[in-house]
Amino acid sequence: ELAALATVQADYKDWWWKARLGKAYYQLGLYRDAEKQFQSSIKDQNMVVTYMELCKVYLRLDQPNTALDVYMKASEANPGD
C-alpha cells in the first residue's frame, strides 16, 4: 500500500517505487500486476535489476521463452553490466 501511495505521489514517474510495487505484487502472487509495474519501471529507467525481476515473473507464469527474450533485451541495452 505504501508503494502504491508513493507511486501516486511521484506522479507515476519514479521507477524505483514502481519496481517496489512490482516486487510487492510478485510476493502476493499477483504476477500480471507485477509484470505491468516492472515494464512501466523499465520504461522510466533502464535498470538491470528490474529486468531480472521481470524475468522472475515470466518464469513464474511458465513463460521461459519470454524470460529469455527479456534477458537478451537487457543484455543488449546494458552491455557492460
Backbone torsions as a table, in degrees:
resi	resn	phi	psi	omega
1	GLU	NA	-40.1	179.2
2	LEU	-62.2	-43.2	179.8
3	ALA	-64.2	-38.4	178.5
4	ALA	-64.7	-43.1	178.8
5	LEU	-66.2	-39.1	179.1
6	ALA	-67.5	-36.1	177.4
7	THR	-64.0	-42.7	177.5
8	VAL	-64.0	-44.1	-179.1
9	GLN	-61.3	-33.3	-179.7
10	ALA	-86.8	14.2	-179.8
11	ASP	57.7	33.4	176.1
12	TYR	60.3	28.9	-177.1
13	LYS	-118.6	0.7	-178.0
14	ASP	-97.8	110.8	-175.9
15	TRP	-60.8	-36.3	-175.1
16	TRP	-64.9	-44.2	179.7
17	TRP	-67.7	-35.1	176.5
18	LYS	-64.3	-41.0	178.2
19	ALA	-65.4	-40.0	178.0
20	ARG	-64.6	-40.1	177.8
21	LEU	-64.3	-40.7	176.0
22	GLY	-61.5	-40.4	178.7
23	LYS	-65.5	-39.3	178.2
24	ALA	-64.7	-43.4	177.5
25	TYR	-61.7	-40.3	179.1
26	TYR	-60.2	-45.5	-178.8
27	GLN	-67.7	-25.9	176.8
28	LEU	-84.8	-5.4	-179.5
29	GLY	85.0	11.6	178.2
30	LEU	-93.4	73.9	-169.5
31	TYR	-68.2	-36.8	179.2
32	ARG	-68.5	-38.1	176.1
33	ASP	-66.7	-39.3	177.3
34	ALA	-62.5	-43.7	178.4
35	GLU	-56.5	-46.1	-179.5
36	LYS	-62.6	-42.3	-179.2
37	GLN	-66.9	-42.1	179.0
38	PHE	-65.6	-41.2	178.0
39	GLN	-63.1	-41.4	178.2
40	SER	-65.2	-39.5	178.2
41	SER	-62.6	-41.8	179.5
42	ILE	-65.3	-35.5	177.5
43	LYS	-63.5	-36.3	-179.4
44	ASP	-78.3	-39.6	-177.5
45	GLN	-150.2	122.2	-177.5
46	ASN	-79.1	97.0	-178.6
47	MET	-120.6	135.4	-178.6
48	VAL	-61.6	-41.5	-176.9
49	VAL	-61.9	-34.0	178.7
50	THR	-70.2	-37.8	174.7
51	TYR	-60.5	-41.6	-179.1
52	MET	-65.6	-39.6	176.7
53	GLU	-64.8	-40.0	178.2
54	LEU	-62.9	-40.0	178.1
55	CYS	-64.6	-35.9	176.0
56	LYS	-61.0	-38.6	177.6
57	VAL	-61.8	-47.3	-178.6
58	TYR	-64.1	-35.2	177.0
59	LEU	-66.7	-38.3	176.5
60	ARG	-66.3	-31.6	178.3
61	LEU	-83.3	7.1	-180.0
62	ASP	59.3	47.9	177.4
63	GLN	-128.0	67.1	-175.6
64	PRO	-64.8	-31.6	178.9
65	ASN	-67.2	-37.7	176.2
66	THR	-65.5	-39.7	177.4
67	ALA	-61.9	-42.9	177.7
68	LEU	-62.2	-40.3	177.5
69	ASP	-61.4	-41.6	179.6
70	VAL	-67.7	-40.1	176.1
71	TYR	-59.9	-42.5	179.4
72	MET	-65.5	-42.3	178.3
73	LYS	-61.7	-40.8	179.7
74	ALA	-66.3	-40.8	-179.4
75	SER	-68.8	-31.5	176.7
76	GLU	-73.4	-37.5	-178.4
77	ALA	-75.5	-26.4	-177.6
78	ASN	-131.3	71.5	-172.8
79	PRO	-65.3	-24.3	-178.2
80	GLY	-89.5	-6.8	-175.6
81	ASP	-100.8	NA	NA
